Amino acid sequence: MLLAVLFGQLTKRVPNSDGGVYAYARHEFGDFAGYLVGWCYWIQSWAGNAAIVSSWSFTSTHCSSSAPERYAELGIAMFGLWIPR
């Protein structure tokens, strides 16, 4: 919610931009800063998704009495990644 409010305020402040972290950073700090912020945001998104999938898989394996099948574990991981968002 905090990120949504932040982007809403930035949209009011910079109305003619494409939006997103790259556009707002580029508007305020220049091209290189926009590129760097966009790249870092993309990398942390990949790392965050991997952490979510790993934690759901570990938790489901740890909490079940038997090890789930490979496809069941994949389904649990996808559930943990897509449903909360």
C-alpha positions as semicolon CSV with decimal commas, in nm:
position;residue;x (nm);y (nm);z (nm)
1;M;0,000;0,000;0,000
2;L;0,284;0,235;0,079
3;L;0,434;0,182;-0,265
4;A;0,096;0,248;-0,429
5;V;0,056;0,575;-0,238
6;L;0,411;0,674;-0,330
7;F;0,351;0,613;-0,702
8;G;0,022;0,803;-0,680
9;Q;0,200;1,105;-0,533
10;L;0,477;1,084;-0,792
11;T;0,219;1,072;-1,071
12;K;0,074;1,399;-0,943
13;R;0,422;1,552;-0,922
14;V;0,540;1,436;-1,267
15;P;0,222;1,409;-1,476
16;N;0,377;1,376;-1,825
17;S;0,606;1,078;-1,760
18;D;0,559;0,713;-1,849
19;G;0,556;0,616;-1,481
20;G;0,753;0,360;-1,292
21;V;1,071;0,379;-1,093
22;Y;1,287;0,441;-1,400
23;A;1,088;0,740;-1,524
24;Y;1,066;0,912;-1,186
25;A;1,435;0,864;-1,104
26;R;1,533;0,980;-1,452
27;H;1,319;1,290;-1,420
28;E;1,478;1,392;-1,090
29;F;1,837;1,268;-1,119
30;G;1,917;1,212;-1,486
31;D;1,952;0,924;-1,731
32;F;2,218;0,721;-1,548
33;A;2,033;0,733;-1,215
34;G;1,711;0,629;-1,387
35;Y;1,886;0,337;-1,553
36;L;2,052;0,231;-1,228
37;V;1,730;0,250;-1,027
38;G;1,536;0,058;-1,293
39;W;1,802;-0,212;-1,314
40;C;1,827;-0,252;-0,935
41;Y;1,447;-0,270;-0,902
42;W;1,435;-0,542;-1,168
43;I;1,710;-0,745;-0,996
44;Q;1,547;-0,718;-0,653
45;S;1,216;-0,829;-0,803
46;W;1,379;-1,146;-0,934
47;A;1,551;-1,208;-0,599
48;G;1,230;-1,142;-0,407
49;N;1,031;-1,385;-0,622
50;A;1,296;-1,653;-0,575
51;A;1,286;-1,600;-0,198
52;I;0,906;-1,629;-0,191
53;V;0,908;-1,951;-0,393
54;S;1,187;-2,101;-0,182
55;S;1,016;-2,016;0,145
56;W;0,680;-2,162;0,035
57;S;0,849;-2,479;-0,090
58;F;1,052;-2,517;0,228
59;T;0,751;-2,453;0,449
60;S;0,530;-2,700;0,264
61;T;0,801;-2,967;0,278
62;H;0,868;-2,901;0,646
63;C;0,501;-2,900;0,752
64;S;0,387;-3,207;0,561
65;S;0,439;-3,556;0,701
66;S;0,576;-3,683;0,372
67;A;0,769;-3,510;0,097
68;P;0,532;-3,377;-0,171
69;E;0,563;-3,485;-0,532
70;R;0,769;-3,264;-0,759
71;Y;0,464;-3,120;-0,938
72;A;0,280;-3,067;-0,610
73;E;0,577;-2,871;-0,478
74;L;0,580;-2,664;-0,797
75;G;0,209;-2,595;-0,756
76;I;0,258;-2,488;-0,396
77;A;0,541;-2,257;-0,500
78;M;0,332;-2,098;-0,776
79;F;0,041;-2,059;-0,534
80;G;0,272;-1,881;-0,291
81;L;0,404;-1,654;-0,563
82;W;0,085;-1,555;-0,746
83;I;-0,205;-1,568;-0,501
84;P;-0,082;-1,315;-0,241
85;R;-0,008;-1,054;-0,506
